[in-house]
Structure formats: structure tokens, C-alpha cells
């Protein structure tokens, strides 16, 4: 490793395994002191976050565990306090925590909807708000990296992505776009990742999807000082592929103008051309 994150303090949510765990381990290998957050348990009842912390420490890295749920404002605040109390600051926040249930809209309960929106979308807000407060106080910039998904923008009926998950991940796009503009004056960058990897939570094979290790390099790069001018961007990464999306909704692909109000009859004529 190149030790590009030496001196940095990173907080990674949902880091008890999968993509989050791989990010936490590789960031520690790059010299960051890492807070590993997860509410999950191992088969033997031990905390998943502790398992990753032990891996980091065994490799000579520095890490602390946190077990708060990011779906509450208190949980997000406590997570960032863990970083400040243990390491004195927070420089990097990676909002990886997320999950999806299987099932159609007619099967989804209100509680299930609220839980998925809470972890996938509110979790990014709760942690980001607490982190930004610290980053602004530190006056040394910062990095926020959110996790979206192609699930929020596909018409395909993919059974392991619920409508709640898709809605939350689409919301991450708006959250990232707005927050990147809001925080630019403070030197805090905000970007989003659209990953695909085979994990315990998403074990189904997909074209190009490999192990979570394939996702970590771009996360680490965006957390470095070299990426200080990259913000408000949306990156796709899976296997050996990395791409960047044009910013969503910069303007309609086709625009039809007329003087005055459109009629329904006129719309019926132009709509086939527009679509």
C-alpha cells in the first residue's frame, strides 16, 4: 500500500463485512485510523464490527468499533463522536450501510419501508450532518462518499432490489448533488458510488460483479488529498470497470417549445417523437 491516507481519520458505515468491511480494511492499510460501524452479529453472537477491527489491528492498523444504528439521528451523532473521542477528528465519511429485502410493493409493509429508507437514505443524512459539523470546525476540508445504486434508475424487475431500496438509492443522487454544492466553500467534497459486487447481502451473480475488493480503490482515491477538486460526481464501478456518469437532470434530452399552452391533442402528436 502507498499510505495515501496517513494522518486521516475515516468513518465507514456498514463496515462489518461486504463492501464496507473491505473499504475499512484497505483504508487502514493506507494509513487511516478507522471507525468501523455495524449493527450486525456473527454466527457466534460476536459483533461484526469487532471482527473487522481485529483484522485491521492484526495487520498493524488502527481502528475502533461502533455499533450504533445510522437510521437514527442519535446513532449518526454517536458514530461521529466515536471518531472524535478515539482519534480527535474526522476527515472521511463513507456511507456504505444499506440493505434490501426481496418482495414486491404489495408485500412491503410500512415498517419494512421505513426501515429500508431509514438505513439507506436517512443513514447518509444522519452521519453526514454530524460529520460536517466536525469538518467545518476543523477547517481542513473533508471527504464524504455516498453509496447509490443502479437499482434506483432501472426499469428491470430485479427481485433482490425492493421499491424502498430503489427509492432510497435514487434519493442519494439528489442528496449528493445538493450537498456537494452546499459544502464546496468549506473544501468538503461529496461524491457517490454506484457499485456492483457479490456480497453476503447481495449474493446473486451479476455481469461483471466481483468481490468487494474491486470497489475499494476508487473510494480510497476519492478520500485522498489528490481528489480535493472532485465533487458532485457519480462513479460506476464493478469488477475491473470504472466510469463516471454525466450529472443527472442537467436538462431534458429533447425540448419542444411553443408559444402558449400545450393542448392534450398536440401532446398526443409529439409524445411518440419525444420518447
VOTI-531711 format. One record per residue: residue in three letters; x, y, z of N, C-alpha, C in turn. Coordinates in nm, 3 decimals. Atoms other than C-alpha are relative to their C-alpha. Last residue first. Layout:
VOTI-531711
PT:Ala:X:Y:Z:X:Y:Z:X:Y:Z
...
end
This chain:
VOTI-531711
PT:Unk:-0.041:0.123:-0.068:-3.996:0.919:-2.626:0.070:-0.098:-0.091
PT:Unk:-0.076:-0.033:-0.119:-4.017:1.274:-2.762:0.056:-0.124:0.068
PT:Unk:-0.130:-0.048:0.043:-4.125:1.158:-3.107:0.091:0.027:0.120
PT:Unk:-0.075:0.113:0.060:-4.410:0.946:-2.967:0.140:0.041:-0.046
PT:Unk:-0.053:0.092:-0.102:-4.505:1.241:-2.741:0.071:-0.121:-0.059
PT:Unk:-0.145:-0.010:-0.017:-4.532:1.496:-3.022:0.057:-0.106:0.096
PT:Unk:-0.076:0.002:0.127:-4.877:1.413:-3.160:0.151:-0.005:0.024
PT:Unk:0.015:0.135:0.055:-5.051:1.318:-2.835:0.075:-0.015:-0.131
PT:Unk:-0.090:0.090:-0.071:-4.908:1.635:-2.686:-0.009:-0.142:-0.054
PT:Unk:-0.136:-0.027:0.049:-5.083:1.844:-2.951:0.101:-0.095:0.066
PT:Unk:-0.006:0.050:0.136:-5.418:1.680:-2.869:0.140:0.019:-0.058
PT:Unk:-0.017:0.145:-0.009:-5.365:1.737:-2.498:0.014:-0.061:-0.139
PT:Unk:0.127:0.072:-0.011:-5.316:2.106:-2.569:0.029:-0.150:0.011
PT:Unk:0.019:0.121:0.079:-4.997:2.293:-2.494:-0.142:-0.055:0.019
PT:Unk:0.021:0.125:-0.073:-5.022:2.643:-2.356:-0.018:-0.118:-0.095
PT:Unk:0.129:0.033:-0.059:-4.882:2.949:-2.529:-0.002:-0.139:0.060
PT:Unk:0.055:-0.119:-0.064:-4.596:2.998:-2.770:-0.138:-0.036:0.054
PT:Unk:0.104:-0.066:0.077:-4.437:2.663:-2.841:-0.043:0.125:0.074
PT:Unk:0.050:-0.129:-0.044:-4.127:2.477:-2.735:-0.115:0.048:-0.089
PT:Unk:0.092:-0.053:0.101:-4.018:2.112:-2.755:-0.061:0.130:0.055
PT:Unk:0.085:-0.109:-0.049:-3.714:2.002:-2.555:-0.082:0.056:-0.115
PT:Unk:0.071:-0.064:0.110:-3.532:1.672:-2.602:-0.092:0.106:0.059
PT:Unk:-0.068:0.048:0.120:-3.265:1.526:-2.371:-0.064:0.061:-0.126
PT:Unk:0.068:0.106:0.075:-3.407:1.742:-2.091:0.078:-0.039:-0.125
PT:Unk:0.089:-0.059:0.100:-3.156:1.937:-1.881:-0.065:-0.112:-0.078
PT:Unk:-0.060:-0.128:0.034:-2.888:1.873:-1.622:-0.085:0.074:-0.103
PT:Unk:0.097:-0.110:0.008:-3.117:1.604:-1.480:0.065:0.136:-0.022
PT:Unk:0.141:0.019:0.033:-2.844:1.361:-1.375:-0.077:0.132:-0.008
PT:Unk:0.086:-0.034:-0.114:-2.477:1.461:-1.380:-0.145:-0.012:-0.041
PT:Unk:0.032:-0.141:0.011:-2.299:1.273:-1.658:-0.097:0.033:0.112
PT:Unk:0.125:-0.038:0.064:-2.195:0.939:-1.516:-0.003:0.151:-0.023
PT:Unk:0.064:-0.115:-0.064:-1.836:0.840:-1.445:-0.125:0.036:-0.079
PT:Unk:0.055:-0.102:0.090:-1.687:0.501:-1.518:-0.059:0.115:0.078
PT:Unk:0.029:-0.124:-0.070:-1.471:0.235:-1.355:-0.050:0.101:-0.102
PT:Unk:0.057:-0.113:0.074:-1.456:-0.128:-1.470:-0.024:0.120:0.092
PT:Unk:-0.110:-0.088:0.041:-1.227:-0.402:-1.337:-0.046:0.125:-0.073
PT:Unk:-0.112:0.074:0.056:-1.506:-0.572:-1.145:0.114:0.095:-0.033
PT:Unk:0.029:0.143:-0.017:-1.778:-0.315:-1.086:0.110:-0.078:-0.069
PT:Unk:-0.114:0.090:-0.009:-1.755:0.062:-1.052:-0.046:-0.143:0.026
PT:Unk:0.043:0.139:0.011:-1.989:0.343:-1.152:0.124:-0.089:0.008
PT:Unk:-0.089:0.099:0.058:-1.897:0.692:-1.033:-0.062:-0.139:0.002
PT:Unk:0.066:0.129:-0.019:-2.125:0.989:-0.973:0.078:-0.106:-0.076
PT:Unk:-0.012:0.096:0.109:-1.963:1.330:-0.928:-0.061:-0.134:0.039
PT:Unk:0.126:0.005:0.073:-2.061:1.626:-0.710:0.002:-0.097:-0.117
PT:Unk:0.121:-0.002:-0.085:-1.702:1.681:-0.605:-0.125:0.003:-0.087
PT:Unk:0.104:0.086:0.060:-1.352:1.625:-0.739:-0.120:-0.002:0.093
PT:Unk:0.081:-0.080:0.093:-1.122:1.917:-0.653:-0.109:-0.082:-0.069
PT:Unk:0.062:-0.114:-0.069:-0.970:1.762:-0.339:-0.089:0.084:-0.091
PT:Unk:0.137:-0.012:0.052:-0.909:1.429:-0.514:-0.073:0.122:0.057
PT:Unk:-0.004:-0.016:0.146:-0.529:1.437:-0.472:-0.138:0.026:-0.060
PT:Unk:-0.017:-0.143:0.029:-0.578:1.494:-0.100:0.003:0.026:-0.150
PT:Unk:-0.134:-0.057:-0.009:-0.706:1.139:-0.075:-0.001:0.150:-0.027
PT:Unk:-0.026:-0.045:-0.137:-1.059:1.018:0.005:0.135:0.070:0.014
PT:Unk:0.085:-0.117:-0.026:-1.163:0.997:-0.363:0.022:0.056:0.140
PT:Unk:-0.046:-0.115:0.079:-0.864:0.769:-0.424:-0.081:0.126:0.031
PT:Unk:-0.124:-0.052:-0.060:-0.957:0.541:-0.135:0.050:0.121:-0.077
PT:Unk:0.039:-0.062:-0.126:-1.311:0.500:-0.263:0.122:0.063:0.066
PT:Unk:0.054:-0.132:0.031:-1.181:0.442:-0.616:-0.046:0.073:0.126
PT:Unk:-0.098:-0.098:0.049:-0.954:0.163:-0.494:-0.057:0.138:-0.027
PT:Unk:-0.071:-0.088:-0.094:-1.216:-0.008:-0.271:0.095:0.102:-0.063
PT:Unk:0.066:-0.130:-0.019:-1.465:-0.146:-0.523:0.088:0.099:0.074
PT:Unk:-0.008:-0.075:0.125:-1.263:-0.441:-0.660:-0.056:0.143:0.015
PT:Unk:-0.134:-0.059:0.013:-1.205:-0.569:-0.307:0.015:0.084:-0.127
PT:Unk:-0.002:-0.139:-0.043:-1.583:-0.618:-0.275:0.136:0.069:-0.014
PT:Unk:-0.006:-0.016:-0.145:-1.555:-0.940:-0.481:0.003:0.148:0.037
PT:Unk:-0.107:0.081:-0.061:-1.663:-0.945:-0.845:-0.007:0.017:0.151
PT:Unk:-0.012:-0.016:-0.145:-1.967:-0.822:-1.038:0.104:-0.097:0.055
PT:Unk:-0.110:-0.087:-0.040:-1.905:-0.805:-1.413:0.020:0.014:0.149
PT:Unk:-0.109:-0.018:0.096:-2.244:-0.947:-1.511:0.105:0.098:0.052
PT:Unk:0.035:-0.105:0.095:-2.445:-1.026:-1.196:0.117:0.021:-0.095
PT:Unk:-0.099:-0.033:0.102:-2.440:-1.332:-0.970:-0.053:0.105:-0.096
PT:Unk:0.039:0.041:0.136:-2.683:-1.315:-0.676:0.107:0.040:-0.101
PT:Unk:-0.080:0.112:0.051:-2.508:-1.290:-0.340:-0.028:-0.038:-0.144
PT:Unk:0.040:0.006:0.141:-2.633:-0.941:-0.249:0.080:-0.110:-0.069
PT:Unk:0.131:-0.062:0.014:-2.626:-0.928:0.133:-0.056:-0.006:-0.140
PT:Unk:0.095:0.081:-0.074:-2.341:-1.180:0.161:-0.142:0.056:-0.015
PT:Unk:-0.018:-0.005:-0.145:-2.154:-0.994:-0.110:-0.103:-0.092:0.066
PT:Unk:0.065:0.116:-0.060:-2.101:-1.012:-0.488:0.032:-0.001:0.149
PT:Unk:-0.092:0.101:-0.051:-2.016:-0.667:-0.613:-0.081:-0.114:0.059
PT:Unk:0.058:0.133:0.014:-2.179:-0.386:-0.810:0.105:-0.100:0.045
PT:Unk:-0.083:0.119:0.008:-2.113:-0.026:-0.721:-0.080:-0.125:-0.038
PT:Unk:0.099:0.099:0.044:-2.278:0.308:-0.799:0.076:-0.131:-0.017
PT:Unk:-0.044:0.120:0.070:-2.059:0.546:-0.598:-0.121:-0.086:-0.035
PT:Unk:0.080:0.121:-0.017:-2.144:0.900:-0.494:0.054:-0.113:-0.088
PT:Unk:0.017:0.077:0.123:-1.936:1.213:-0.437:-0.081:-0.126:0.030
PT:Unk:0.108:0.098:-0.015:-1.922:1.488:-0.176:-0.021:-0.068:-0.135
PT:Unk:0.050:0.059:0.123:-1.613:1.705:-0.130:-0.106:-0.105:0.031
PT:Unk:0.050:0.136:-0.026:-1.559:1.927:0.172:-0.059:-0.055:-0.129
PT:Unk:-0.101:0.096:0.044:-1.343:2.232:0.097:-0.038:-0.144:0.030
PT:Unk:-0.075:0.049:-0.117:-1.568:2.454:0.309:0.108:-0.100:-0.039
PT:Unk:-0.073:-0.113:-0.060:-1.694:2.659:0.014:0.085:-0.042:0.120
PT:Unk:-0.118:-0.033:0.081:-1.786:2.336:-0.166:0.084:0.110:0.063
PT:Unk:-0.122:0.013:-0.079:-2.017:2.223:0.114:0.128:0.040:-0.074
PT:Unk:0.010:-0.068:-0.129:-2.353:2.335:-0.023:0.133:0.005:0.074
PT:Unk:0.002:-0.144:0.021:-2.274:2.240:-0.380:0.002:0.078:0.129
PT:Unk:-0.129:-0.037:0.060:-2.170:1.887:-0.287:0.008:0.150:-0.025
PT:Unk:-0.099:-0.016:-0.105:-2.469:1.858:-0.053:0.136:0.040:-0.056
PT:Unk:0.024:-0.120:-0.080:-2.718:1.927:-0.330:0.111:0.022:0.102
PT:Unk:-0.009:-0.119:0.085:-2.577:1.674:-0.577:-0.015:0.128:0.081
PT:Unk:-0.139:-0.024:0.037:-2.512:1.407:-0.314:0.015:0.129:-0.081
PT:Unk:-0.072:-0.035:-0.121:-2.860:1.427:-0.160:0.145:0.037:-0.033
PT:Unk:0.035:-0.138:-0.033:-3.022:1.429:-0.503:0.075:0.049:0.122
PT:Unk:-0.048:-0.084:0.109:-2.832:1.115:-0.601:-0.030:0.146:0.028
PT:Unk:-0.142:-0.028:-0.025:-2.887:0.953:-0.261:0.058:0.090:-0.109
PT:Unk:-0.011:-0.116:-0.088:-3.261:0.984:-0.319:0.143:0.039:0.029
PT:Unk:0.023:-0.116:0.087:-3.235:0.743:-0.613:0.012:0.128:0.082
PT:Unk:-0.122:-0.018:0.078:-3.077:0.496:-0.370:-0.014:0.113:-0.102
PT:Unk:-0.106:-0.056:-0.084:-3.362:0.540:-0.123:0.126:0.030:-0.082
PT:Unk:0.036:-0.139:-0.033:-3.630:0.489:-0.387:0.110:0.067:0.081
PT:Unk:-0.017:-0.080:0.121:-3.461:0.176:-0.523:-0.029:0.147:0.026
PT:Unk:-0.144:-0.011:0.025:-3.430:0.032:-0.172:0.026:0.088:-0.122
PT:Unk:-0.051:-0.090:-0.104:-3.797:0.103:-0.098:0.149:0.023:-0.020
PT:Unk:0.034:-0.136:0.042:-3.903:-0.050:-0.432:0.049:0.102:0.103
PT:Unk:0.137:-0.040:-0.027:-3.719:-0.367:-0.332:-0.024:0.143:-0.050
PT:Unk:0.009:-0.142:-0.029:-3.399:-0.486:-0.502:-0.147:0.036:0.023
PT:Unk:-0.066:-0.026:-0.127:-3.341:-0.864:-0.482:0.013:0.149:0.030
PT:Unk:0.069:0.044:-0.121:-3.609:-0.939:-0.740:0.068:0.033:0.132
PT:Unk:-0.108:0.075:-0.064:-3.471:-0.724:-1.025:-0.049:-0.042:0.138
PT:Unk:0.054:0.058:-0.122:-3.773:-0.618:-1.232:0.105:-0.091:0.062
PT:Unk:0.002:0.146:-0.007:-3.592:-0.403:-1.486:-0.057:-0.046:0.134
PT:Unk:0.139:0.044:0.014:-3.693:-0.039:-1.517:-0.012:-0.151:0.011
PT:Unk:0.025:0.105:0.098:-3.358:0.076:-1.383:-0.148:-0.036:-0.003
PT:Unk:0.019:-0.058:0.132:-3.271:0.405:-1.217:-0.023:-0.104:-0.108
PT:Unk:0.086:-0.118:-0.004:-3.275:0.349:-0.842:-0.037:0.054:-0.136
PT:Unk:0.136:0.043:-0.031:-3.141:-0.005:-0.875:-0.097:0.118:0.000
PT:Unk:0.076:0.000:0.125:-2.834:0.144:-1.044:-0.144:-0.044:0.022
PT:Unk:0.013:0.129:0.069:-2.720:0.207:-0.690:-0.074:0.019:-0.131
PT:Unk:0.128:0.010:0.069:-2.617:0.487:-0.454:-0.006:-0.137:-0.067
PT:Unk:0.024:0.117:0.083:-2.339:0.482:-0.198:-0.141:0.002:-0.055
PT:Unk:0.129:0.067:-0.017:-2.213:0.809:-0.055:-0.012:-0.119:-0.094
PT:Unk:0.022:0.089:0.114:-1.856:0.934:-0.018:-0.127:-0.081:0.027
PT:Unk:0.119:0.081:-0.023:-1.799:1.234:0.207:-0.025:-0.081:-0.127
PT:Unk:0.050:0.083:0.109:-1.449:1.382:0.216:-0.125:-0.076:0.047
PT:Unk:0.051:0.132:-0.036:-1.316:1.664:0.429:-0.052:-0.072:-0.122
PT:Unk:0.069:0.074:0.105:-1.185:2.018:0.438:-0.051:-0.134:0.049
PT:Unk:-0.101:0.066:0.084:-0.929:2.142:0.687:-0.064:-0.085:-0.109
PT:Unk:-0.048:-0.093:0.103:-1.128:2.398:0.885:0.110:-0.061:-0.088
PT:Unk:-0.141:0.031:0.021:-1.162:2.159:1.182:0.066:0.092:-0.102
PT:Unk:-0.076:-0.048:-0.116:-1.491:2.319:1.285:0.149:-0.020:-0.021
PT:Unk:-0.002:-0.147:0.010:-1.630:2.267:0.934:0.079:0.059:0.116
PT:Unk:-0.090:-0.039:0.108:-1.528:1.900:0.945:0.010:0.151:-0.015
PT:Unk:-0.139:0.015:-0.043:-1.689:1.848:1.285:0.097:0.048:-0.107
PT:Unk:-0.019:-0.092:-0.112:-2.028:1.987:1.183:0.145:-0.004:0.047
PT:Unk:-0.022:-0.134:0.055:-1.997:1.804:0.852:0.023:0.102:0.110
PT:Unk:-0.137:-0.010:0.050:-1.955:1.470:1.029:0.031:0.141:-0.050
PT:Unk:-0.091:0.000:-0.115:-2.274:1.508:1.235:0.144:0.016:-0.045
PT:Unk:0.022:-0.122:-0.077:-2.477:1.608:0.929:0.098:0.009:0.116
PT:Unk:-0.059:-0.114:0.070:-2.320:1.337:0.715:-0.018:0.129:0.080
PT:Unk:-0.145:0.003:-0.016:-2.397:1.061:0.964:0.067:0.122:-0.064
PT:Unk:-0.034:-0.009:-0.143:-2.765:1.144:0.999:0.151:0.004:0.021
PT:Unk:0.023:-0.133:-0.055:-2.810:1.221:0.629:0.049:0.011:0.144
PT:Unk:-0.098:-0.089:0.063:-2.648:0.903:0.496:-0.015:0.142:0.053
PT:Unk:-0.132:0.028:-0.056:-2.846:0.700:0.748:0.108:0.087:-0.059
PT:Unk:-0.014:-0.082:-0.120:-3.166:0.872:0.637:0.136:-0.022:0.065
PT:Unk:0.004:-0.143:0.032:-3.117:0.722:0.291:0.019:0.088:0.124
PT:Unk:-0.063:-0.035:0.127:-3.018:0.354:0.311:0.007:0.150:-0.027
PT:Unk:-0.140:0.041:0.009:-3.083:0.280:0.678:0.066:0.057:-0.126
PT:Unk:-0.077:-0.048:-0.114:-3.403:0.477:0.729:0.147:-0.032:-0.011
PT:Unk:-0.026:-0.143:0.024:-3.545:0.420:0.380:0.090:0.054:0.112
PT:Unk:-0.090:-0.010:0.115:-3.506:0.046:0.436:0.034:0.144:-0.034
PT:Unk:-0.133:0.051:-0.037:-3.652:0.059:0.786:0.098:0.013:-0.115
PT:Unk:-0.067:-0.096:-0.086:-3.943:0.285:0.690:0.141:-0.045:0.036
PT:Unk:-0.031:-0.120:0.079:-4.042:0.059:0.400:0.081:0.099:0.084
PT:Unk:-0.111:0.038:0.088:-4.018:-0.252:0.618:0.042:0.117:-0.087
PT:Unk:-0.121:0.010:-0.083:-4.233:-0.088:0.887:0.121:-0.035:-0.085
PT:Unk:-0.043:-0.135:-0.034:-4.492:0.018:0.629:0.130:-0.003:0.081
PT:Unk:0.075:-0.063:-0.109:-4.510:-0.337:0.498:0.052:0.141:0.025
PT:Unk:-0.081:-0.085:-0.086:-4.386:-0.448:0.155:-0.086:0.066:0.108
PT:Unk:-0.045:0.078:-0.116:-4.582:-0.737:0.002:0.073:0.084:0.104
PT:Unk:0.119:0.046:-0.072:-4.788:-0.532:-0.244:0.036:-0.082:0.123
PT:Unk:0.063:-0.109:-0.073:-4.475:-0.340:-0.345:-0.122:-0.047:0.080
PT:Unk:0.063:-0.103:0.082:-4.296:-0.660:-0.444:-0.065:0.106:0.088
PT:Unk:0.145:-0.011:-0.008:-4.058:-0.868:-0.234:-0.052:0.118:-0.080
PT:Unk:0.068:0.047:0.120:-3.694:-0.917:-0.152:-0.150:0.017:0.017
PT:Unk:0.080:0.122:-0.011:-3.547:-0.702:0.119:-0.050:-0.041:-0.137
PT:Unk:0.128:0.006:0.070:-3.268:-0.455:0.059:-0.068:-0.133:0.029
PT:Unk:0.049:0.136:0.022:-2.968:-0.343:0.259:-0.130:0.008:-0.076
PT:Unk:0.121:0.015:0.080:-2.754:-0.039:0.325:-0.039:-0.146:-0.012
PT:Unk:0.107:0.082:-0.061:-2.459:0.099:0.516:-0.124:-0.003:-0.088
PT:Unk:0.019:0.127:0.071:-2.186:0.235:0.285:-0.122:-0.077:0.048
PT:Unk:0.135:0.045:-0.035:-2.182:0.600:0.386:-0.035:-0.125:-0.080
PT:Unk:0.048:0.085:0.109:-1.807:0.664:0.373:-0.133:-0.061:0.043
PT:Unk:0.120:0.077:-0.033:-1.706:0.957:0.591:-0.041:-0.077:-0.124
PT:Unk:0.063:0.076:0.108:-1.353:1.096:0.576:-0.123:-0.071:0.055
PT:Unk:-0.036:-0.056:0.131:-1.171:1.359:0.780:-0.078:-0.063:-0.114
PT:Unk:0.053:0.085:0.107:-1.299:1.305:1.135:0.028:0.070:-0.133
PT:Unk:0.051:-0.071:0.117:-1.120:1.435:1.445:-0.073:-0.097:-0.093
PT:Unk:-0.011:-0.145:-0.004:-0.961:1.355:1.781:-0.060:0.077:-0.115
PT:Unk:-0.108:-0.046:0.086:-0.891:0.985:1.728:0.009:0.151:-0.015
PT:Unk:-0.113:0.092:0.014:-1.089:0.797:1.988:0.120:0.060:-0.072
PT:Unk:-0.046:0.043:-0.133:-1.334:1.061:2.114:0.124:-0.089:-0.008
PT:Unk:-0.061:-0.114:-0.070:-1.364:1.229:1.775:0.057:-0.043:0.134
PT:Unk:-0.121:-0.042:0.070:-1.421:0.905:1.584:0.072:0.110:0.077
PT:Unk:-0.096:0.108:-0.016:-1.667:0.767:1.840:0.132:0.036:-0.067
PT:Unk:-0.064:-0.018:-0.132:-1.841:1.105:1.844:0.104:-0.108:0.026
PT:Unk:-0.104:-0.102:0.020:-1.903:1.059:1.470:0.071:0.032:0.131
PT:Unk:-0.103:0.056:0.086:-2.086:0.735:1.542:0.114:0.100:-0.020
PT:Unk:-0.087:0.084:-0.083:-2.276:0.885:1.832:0.115:-0.060:-0.080
PT:Unk:-0.081:-0.088:-0.085:-2.412:1.161:1.608:0.097:-0.081:0.085
PT:Unk:-0.097:-0.069:0.085:-2.529:0.912:1.346:0.093:0.089:0.081
PT:Unk:-0.099:0.096:0.044:-2.693:0.694:1.611:0.108:0.064:-0.086
PT:Unk:-0.088:0.027:-0.115:-2.867:0.989:1.772:0.110:-0.096:-0.039
PT:Unk:-0.090:-0.115:-0.012:-3.002:1.097:1.433:0.097:-0.018:0.117
PT:Unk:0.048:-0.102:-0.093:-3.142:0.749:1.383:0.100:0.114:0.007
PT:Unk:0.136:-0.039:0.037:-3.103:0.512:1.086:-0.062:0.099:0.097
PT:Unk:-0.007:-0.129:0.070:-2.725:0.503:1.140:-0.138:0.052:-0.036
PT:Unk:0.076:0.002:0.124:-2.775:0.230:1.400:0.005:0.139:-0.063
PT:Unk:0.123:-0.078:0.009:-2.496:0.242:1.656:-0.070:-0.021:-0.134
PT:Unk:0.113:0.090:0.023:-2.242:-0.042:1.699:-0.133:0.074:-0.014
PT:Unk:0.121:-0.070:-0.040:-1.909:0.141:1.675:-0.120:-0.085:-0.041
PT:Unk:0.132:0.048:0.043:-1.568:-0.021:1.659:-0.111:0.090:0.051
PT:Unk:0.093:0.009:-0.113:-1.225:0.138:1.674:-0.135:-0.041:-0.053
PT:Unk:0.144:-0.007:0.024:-0.933:0.102:1.434:-0.076:-0.007:0.131
PT:Unk:0.065:-0.057:-0.117:-0.556:0.133:1.399:-0.148:0.016:-0.030
PT:Unk:0.075:-0.124:0.013:-0.360:-0.081:1.157:-0.065:0.043:0.130
PT:Unk:-0.079:-0.115:-0.042:-0.085:-0.338:1.216:-0.070:0.133:-0.011
PT:Unk:-0.085:-0.042:0.112:-0.237:-0.624:1.015:0.084:0.123:0.034
PT:Unk:-0.094:0.110:0.026:-0.372:-0.782:1.333:0.097:0.036:-0.111
PT:Unk:-0.103:-0.005:-0.103:-0.527:-0.446:1.421:0.105:-0.109:-0.021
PT:Unk:-0.082:-0.120:0.023:-0.718:-0.431:1.094:0.116:0.004:0.099
PT:Unk:-0.076:0.022:0.123:-0.843:-0.787:1.125:0.095:0.116:-0.027
PT:Unk:-0.107:0.095:-0.032:-0.941:-0.724:1.487:0.085:-0.031:-0.122
PT:Unk:-0.101:-0.073:-0.078:-1.139:-0.416:1.383:0.118:-0.091:0.033
PT:Unk:-0.078:-0.079:0.095:-1.316:-0.624:1.116:0.108:0.079:0.072
PT:Unk:-0.074:0.093:0.085:-1.430:-0.884:1.371:0.090:0.076:-0.097
PT:Unk:-0.118:0.043:-0.075:-1.527:-0.613:1.620:0.087:-0.094:-0.084
PT:Unk:-0.096:-0.111:0.000:-1.760:-0.457:1.363:0.128:-0.039:0.072
PT:Unk:-0.071:0.000:0.128:-1.930:-0.793:1.311:0.104:0.110:-0.007
PT:Unk:0.030:-0.114:0.087:-2.018:-0.807:1.681:0.084:-0.005:-0.128
PT:Unk:-0.092:-0.114:-0.015:-1.999:-1.151:1.842:-0.036:0.109:-0.100
PT:Unk:0.056:-0.104:-0.083:-2.304:-1.378:1.851:0.090:0.119:0.022
PT:Unk:-0.026:0.032:-0.141:-2.129:-1.692:1.725:-0.051:0.106:0.096
PT:Unk:0.076:0.120:-0.036:-2.288:-1.656:1.380:0.018:-0.038:0.147
PT:Unk:-0.051:0.121:0.062:-2.153:-1.301:1.357:-0.083:-0.120:0.046
PT:Unk:-0.062:0.101:-0.085:-2.362:-1.001:1.453:0.053:-0.115:-0.085
PT:Unk:0.014:0.142:0.024:-2.461:-0.686:1.269:0.076:-0.088:0.098
PT:Unk:0.087:0.054:-0.106:-2.503:-0.333:1.400:-0.009:-0.151:-0.006
PT:Unk:0.095:0.102:0.046:-2.204:-0.204:1.203:-0.085:-0.046:0.117
PT:Unk:0.137:0.000:-0.051:-1.957:0.083:1.220:-0.080:-0.116:-0.058
PT:Unk:0.077:0.104:0.069:-1.580:0.052:1.182:-0.138:-0.007:0.063
PT:Unk:0.112:0.043:-0.083:-1.404:0.372:1.286:-0.085:-0.094:-0.083
PT:Unk:0.133:0.028:0.052:-1.073:0.391:1.101:-0.098:-0.035:0.111
PT:Unk:0.060:0.056:-0.120:-0.732:0.545:1.157:-0.149:-0.010:-0.028
PT:Unk:0.107:-0.069:-0.073:-0.601:0.594:0.806:-0.030:-0.071:0.131
PT:Unk:-0.048:-0.088:-0.106:-0.260:0.463:0.696:-0.107:0.074:0.077
PT:Unk:-0.054:-0.122:0.060:-0.336:0.308:0.357:0.038:0.104:0.105
PT:Unk:-0.127:0.037:0.062:-0.377:-0.033:0.523:0.068:0.120:-0.066
PT:Unk:-0.096:0.016:-0.109:-0.644:0.126:0.741:0.138:-0.037:-0.054
PT:Unk:-0.033:-0.135:-0.047:-0.823:0.242:0.429:0.101:-0.005:0.115
PT:Unk:-0.095:-0.060:0.094:-0.797:-0.110:0.286:0.035:0.143:0.038
PT:Unk:-0.129:0.071:-0.004:-0.955:-0.273:0.592:0.103:0.067:-0.091
PT:Unk:-0.062:-0.027:-0.129:-1.235:-0.015:0.621:0.139:-0.062:0.008
PT:Unk:-0.044:-0.140:-0.001:-1.315:-0.034:0.249:0.075:0.032:0.129
PT:Unk:-0.117:-0.009:0.087:-1.325:-0.415:0.252:0.056:0.142:-0.002
PT:Unk:-0.112:0.063:-0.068:-1.559:-0.409:0.551:0.128:0.009:-0.082
PT:Unk:-0.044:-0.087:-0.109:-1.789:-0.160:0.384:0.119:-0.056:0.074
PT:Unk:-0.074:-0.113:0.056:-1.803:-0.366:0.063:0.053:0.090:0.111
PT:Unk:0.036:-0.047:0.133:-1.901:-0.685:0.242:0.087:0.115:-0.048
PT:Unk:-0.023:0.100:0.104:-1.838:-0.713:0.614:-0.031:0.061:-0.135
PT:Unk:-0.024:0.128:-0.064:-1.883:-0.529:0.945:0.025:-0.113:-0.098
PT:Unk:-0.134:0.051:0.033:-1.837:-0.198:0.765:0.032:-0.132:0.069
PT:Unk:0.028:0.132:0.056:-2.198:-0.084:0.744:0.127:-0.075:-0.034
PT:Unk:0.124:0.061:-0.052:-2.075:0.270:0.800:-0.024:-0.134:-0.069
PT:Unk:0.064:0.081:0.103:-1.712:0.370:0.742:-0.122:-0.067:0.060
PT:Unk:0.116:0.069:-0.057:-1.561:0.656:0.942:-0.068:-0.075:-0.113
PT:Unk:0.111:0.039:0.086:-1.212:0.767:0.840:-0.108:-0.070:0.079
PT:Unk:0.093:0.081:-0.079:-0.948:0.958:1.034:-0.122:-0.025:-0.087
PT:Unk:0.144:-0.019:0.017:-0.656:1.085:0.824:-0.079:-0.091:0.095
PT:Unk:0.043:-0.120:-0.072:-0.293:1.112:0.934:-0.148:0.027:-0.009
PT:Unk:-0.067:-0.019:-0.128:-0.172:0.866:0.672:-0.042:0.132:0.063
PT:Unk:0.095:-0.054:-0.098:-0.433:0.828:0.398:0.063:0.018:0.138
PT:Unk:0.055:-0.128:0.044:-0.201:0.784:0.097:-0.095:0.064:0.100
PT:Unk:0.017:-0.085:-0.118:-0.002:0.511:0.274:-0.052:0.140:-0.036
PT:Unk:-0.078:-0.123:0.018:0.107:0.360:-0.061:-0.013:0.099:0.115
PT:Unk:0.084:-0.120:0.000:0.000:0.000:0.000:0.088:0.127:0.000
end
